Amino acid sequence: MFRSRANSSAEKTAVSDKVTADLSKQPRDPQAPKGRPTPKRAAAQSQRRSAVTAPANRKEAMKRQREARRADLAKQREALASGDERFLPIRDKGPVRRFVRDYVDSRFCVAEFFLPMAVVILVMSMVQIGNLQTVSLLLWMIVIVLIVLDSIGLAIRLKKQIRERFPDEPKRGVLAYGLMRSLQMRRLRLPKPQVKRGERP
């Protein structure tokens, strides 16, 4: 009777030792905590990726932000030169503003010649010859009047075209955007003109 009990306990011990040995032979992820299931491959990869990409400290985070900002600015400069809508600044994005740029760039505007004319008139006003200073003052007045009249006409025509072509698009600030562009010399405009003079958009 005592011998059968001893035999049964010995058998149970042998079975448990065998199960433990079998479990120890099974492959296990060395990074997985003991007693927990091995994480799936996607979860493990995402954890490794986050561990690699996460900045070590605040200085590293600031450095990465500066690098990202430089990359964005470089893309914006390329877009301003090529007219690529994807990377343009917010103030230049959208079909309405693109049309405004093309509309202004396709015309001769008096305001775009203001800077060279201002230099000429300023030189004339400094020369002490006869009535040249009076003539330069008169030219100032004529140039200013021409710029005002041309800008008013441009704003009226541009507003009409925008209403007809883009009835449902937001139009806030587009007239000021077009007038400011007309004040710049054509070769200095950003984004660069995409149409030729006389080529209607």
C-alpha positions in Angstrom: 0.0 0.0 0.0 2.8 2.4 1.0 4.8 1.2 -2.0 2.0 2.1 -4.5 1.7 5.6 -3.1 5.4 6.1 -3.4 5.4 4.9 -7.0 2.5 7.3 -7.9 4.3 10.3 -6.4 7.5 9.4 -8.2 5.6 9.2 -11.5 4.0 12.6 -10.9 7.4 14.1 -10.2 8.9 12.6 -13.4 6.0 13.9 -15.5 6.3 17.4 -14.1 10.1 17.4 -14.7 9.5 16.2 -18.3 6.9 19.0 -18.9 9.3 21.6 -17.5 12.2 20.3 -19.7 9.9 20.4 -22.8 8.9 24.0 -22.0 12.5 25.1 -21.5 13.4 23.7 -24.9 10.8 25.9 -26.7 12.3 29.0 -28.4 11.4 32.2 -26.7 11.9 35.9 -27.7 14.8 37.1 -25.5 13.2 40.5 -25.2 9.8 39.0 -24.1 9.3 39.1 -20.3 9.2 35.7 -18.6 5.7 34.4 -18.2 4.2 36.6 -21.0 3.4 35.7 -24.6 5.9 36.8 -27.3 4.7 40.1 -28.9 3.6 40.0 -32.6 6.1 41.1 -35.3 4.2 44.3 -36.1 4.0 45.4 -32.5 7.7 44.6 -32.0 8.7 46.5 -35.1 6.6 49.6 -34.1 8.2 49.5 -30.6 11.7 49.3 -32.1 10.9 52.1 -34.5 9.6 54.4 -31.8 12.6 53.6 -29.7 14.9 54.6 -32.6 13.1 57.7 -33.7 12.3 59.1 -30.2 14.7 61.9 -29.4 17.1 61.2 -26.5 16.7 64.6 -24.9 15.3 68.1 -25.4 18.4 69.2 -27.3 18.1 66.4 -29.8 14.4 67.2 -30.2 15.1 70.9 -30.9 17.8 69.8 -33.4 15.3 67.6 -35.3 12.8 70.4 -35.3 15.3 72.8 -36.9 16.3 70.3 -39.5 12.6 69.7 -40.4 12.0 73.4 -40.6 15.0 73.8 -42.9 13.7 71.1 -45.1 10.2 72.7 -45.3 11.8 76.1 -46.1 13.9 74.5 -48.9 10.8 72.9 -50.4 8.9 76.3 -50.2 11.8 78.1 -52.0 11.7 75.5 -54.8 7.9 75.7 -55.0 8.1 79.6 -55.2 10.4 79.2 -58.2 8.5 76.4 -59.9 4.9 77.2 -58.9 4.4 73.7 -57.3 1.1 74.1 -55.4 1.9 71.3 -52.9 4.7 73.2 -51.1 3.7 76.8 -51.5 3.1 78.9 -48.4 -0.5 79.1 -47.2 -0.9 82.7 -48.5 -0.2 81.5 -52.0 -2.2 78.3 -52.1 -5.5 77.7 -53.8 -7.0 78.0 -57.3 -8.2 81.6 -56.7 -4.8 82.9 -55.7 -3.2 81.1 -58.6 -5.7 82.8 -61.0 -5.0 86.2 -59.4 -1.2 85.7 -59.9 -1.7 84.7 -63.5 -4.1 87.6 -64.1 -1.7 90.2 -62.8 1.3 88.6 -64.4 -0.3 88.6 -67.9 -0.7 92.5 -67.8 1.4 95.6 -67.8 0.8 97.4 -64.5 1.9 101.0 -63.9 2.7 100.2 -60.3 5.4 97.6 -61.2 7.5 100.4 -62.8 7.2 102.6 -59.7 10.6 101.8 -58.3 12.7 102.7 -61.4 10.5 105.8 -62.1 11.0 106.8 -58.4 14.8 106.6 -58.8 14.7 108.7 -62.0 12.5 111.4 -60.4 14.6 111.4 -57.3 17.8 112.1 -59.3 16.0 114.8 -61.2 14.8 116.5 -58.0 18.4 116.7 -56.7 19.8 118.3 -59.9 19.9 122.1 -59.5 19.1 123.0 -63.1 16.5 125.5 -64.0 12.9 124.2 -63.5 14.0 120.6 -63.3 12.9 120.3 -59.6 9.4 121.6 -60.5 9.2 119.1 -63.4 10.2 116.2 -61.0 7.5 117.2 -58.6 4.9 117.2 -61.4 6.1 113.8 -62.5 5.7 112.5 -58.9 2.0 113.6 -59.0 1.4 112.1 -62.4 3.0 108.7 -61.5 0.9 108.5 -58.3 -2.3 109.4 -60.1 -1.6 106.8 -62.8 -0.8 104.1 -60.2 -4.1 104.8 -58.3 -6.2 104.8 -61.4 -4.6 101.6 -62.8 -4.9 99.8 -59.5 -8.6 100.7 -59.2 -9.2 99.5 -62.7 -7.3 96.3 -62.0 -9.3 95.7 -58.8 -12.6 96.1 -60.6 -11.8 93.8 -63.4 -10.2 91.2 -61.2 -13.1 91.2 -58.8 -15.5 90.6 -61.7 -13.4 87.7 -63.1 -13.1 86.1 -59.7 -16.9 86.2 -59.1 -17.6 84.6 -62.5 -14.9 81.9 -62.3 -15.0 81.0 -58.6 -18.5 81.7 -57.2 -18.2 79.2 -54.4 -14.6 79.7 -53.4 -13.5 81.9 -50.4 -12.3 85.3 -51.7 -11.1 87.0 -48.6 -8.0 89.0 -49.1 -7.5 88.1 -52.8 -7.9 91.6 -54.1 -5.2 92.9 -51.7 -3.1 90.0 -52.7 -3.4 90.9 -56.4 -2.7 94.6 -55.8 0.4 93.9 -53.7 1.7 91.6 -56.5 1.1 94.4 -59.1 3.4 96.7 -57.0 6.3 94.3 -57.4 8.6 94.2 -60.5 7.8 91.1 -62.6 11.3 89.5 -62.2 11.1 89.9 -58.4 7.7 88.4 -57.9 7.3 85.2 -55.9 5.9 82.7 -56.8 7.6 83.2 -60.2 5.2 84.2 -63.0 3.9 81.2 -64.9 2.3 83.1 -67.8 3.7 85.5 -70.4 2.5 89.0 -70.9 -0.6 89.1 -73.0 -1.4 85.4 -72.3 -4.8 85.5 -70.6 -5.3 82.9 -67.8 
